[in-house]
Amino acid sequence: MNANQKTIVRFAPSPTGLLHIGGARTALFNYIFAKQRGGKFILRIEDTDKERSEKKYEEDILEGLKWLGIVPDEVYRQSERTEIYKRHLNTLIKNSSAYVSLEPRKQNTTTQSPYGRHPSSTEEGMIEVVRFKNPNKRVAFSDMVRGEVSFNTTELKDFVIAKSVTEPLFHLAVVVDDFEMGITHIIRGEDHISNTPRQILIQEALGFSRPIYAHIPLILAQDRSKLSKRKHGESVSLAHYRALGYAPEAMNNFLALLGWHPSASDASEVLSFADLVAQFQLERVQKGGAVLDANKLNWLNKHYAKKKDMIDM
């Protein structure tokens, strides 16, 4: 990254469910990081999954960020950017980095795969997809949280990047958007680490510069299992805490402490947004999972409620 280059980050949720508190924390970390550097925070709604994306979930994302005080500098929707993806997809096909593949249709076409739903058949029982031609090499990158990370991409084989020449999928759309929007730093959950080598290969094939990565730890339940709606219900969503009447200041403070702590060992855990901007360091984010402690959230909420009562007196 050029020293004079403006910092630009993005939060890129899919509107397929209520905003997860892990997503809210990712947005917060990105927002703080941008504010520290006088940079730009972009909200990108990744709504290319037409069957699962719903307007009510997009509205929940927007309302949740607004409640936390996170104000995007720009907002984009992937569904409105199809022509941009098509242009770059054609570039990959023309430079032999990708190819159209006619393949047998799977028996159950309603089942989601890592590449999305399959397109309409071009022949009876056959479909066309676009596969990336894997150069089968080792990819390494420096992560601001995890240090040096290396992958052997051979096991990825020639992976699918589009359902057809007009329907790009996740990995291609993400790479194109990050380049077109000038993203300098990608701060996202550790569950995206496995996506990074695919995206780096696509970046290289398109001649794009590589952003700086930071993969933050997952938020875990008390039993150290991954927070999921299936297992933990509505408590995984930001809307749940909004509905219960928690103060947004308390939630911001709480989310920031999930996987990060101020550098001073005796530092207060009560941190205003200004404090977070002054003290937050990505390099101090822990590698291991962050356990959600409702007791700490309740303690912080009481503090901010008491502070508000004193101001209102």
C-alpha positions, 0 to 999 in steps of 0.5 A: 500500500502506498503511504499516501494512499487513502485507507478504504475499507468495506463491510459486505454482508449478505441480506439473507438473514438478520445482521449477526452480532459477528457481522456487527463487530466486523463493521465496527472494526472496519469503521474504527479503522477507517476513522483512525486514518481519515479513510472511507467506510463502504457498505456493500450489500452482497445480494447476488443470491436472488432466491435467499436475499430479502429486502427486509434483511437489507433494511435490518442491516441498515437499521442496525448499523445506524443504531450503532452509529456506523454511517457508511460513506458509500453504499453499493448493491452487487445486484446493480453491478452485473455489467461490471462483473461481466466485463472482468469475467470476459477478460479472464476468459480471453486471457485463458485464465478461465473457461466455459465448461459444459457439465452434467447437471446434479440430480438435486438442483435446489441444493446450495453448493459453495458456488451457488445454484446451478443455471438453466441447462443448455442441453438436456441434463447439462449446464454451463459454468465458468471455471477459473484455470487454477495455476496450482501454486502456493499462495502466501499473504501477510495477515495483520492479525495472523501473520504469514499465511500460506496455502497450496492451491492445488487442492482447489482444482479449477473452481467455479467463478460463474454460473454462466457468462452473465452470472458471476459468483461470490469470489469473482464479484468480491475481487472485482468490487474490492478493486473497483472500489479501491479497497486497501484493507479487508477486515473480515471474519476468520471463516473467510481465510479459506476464501482468500487464496481463490481471491488472490489467484483471481486478483493476479489473473486480472492484474489487480493489486492485493489489499491488506488482509486482517482475519478476526476471530469468530465469536463463540458461545459460552460452550465455545461453539460457533454462534449460530441461529440454529443452535442459539436462536435470536440471540445471535442477531443484533436486532435481539439486543436492540429489542431488549433495550440495550444502549448502542454505546454499551453494545459498541463497547462490548463488541470492541472487546470481543477479541481485542483489549487495550494495550495497557494491562490496567486499562478501563474496559469502559470505552467510548467511541472516541476512546476506541478510535484512539486506542484500537489496534488491529495488531492487538486482536487475538487469534483465538475465538472470542467468547460472548459474555452476557454478564459483561454486556449487562455490566456495561449497559448498566454503566451507560444507563447510569451515566445517561441518568446523571446527564439527564438529572 
